[in-house]
Amino acid sequence: MTVWDSNPTTPAILAPDPTRIGHHGLEIVMAVGQSFTIHREPVGKRITTAIASSSRSRT
């Protein structure tokens, strides 16, 4: 999965905090992703992660 935004600031990995409202996206990506990269773009940044899909068949 790749996402892009125009903000050049790279995301910060925050310590888990169940009382924090918001800012859990990167925490979730780091928990389920197999890889994680940040690429600076001329405007903003592009963030890519690989998430394994389930091999179970859907019926």
Secondary structure, DSSP 4 states (H G I P E B T S, - for coil): -EEEES--SPP--PPP-TT--S--HHHHHHHH-SEEEEEE-SSSEEEEEE-PPP-SPP-
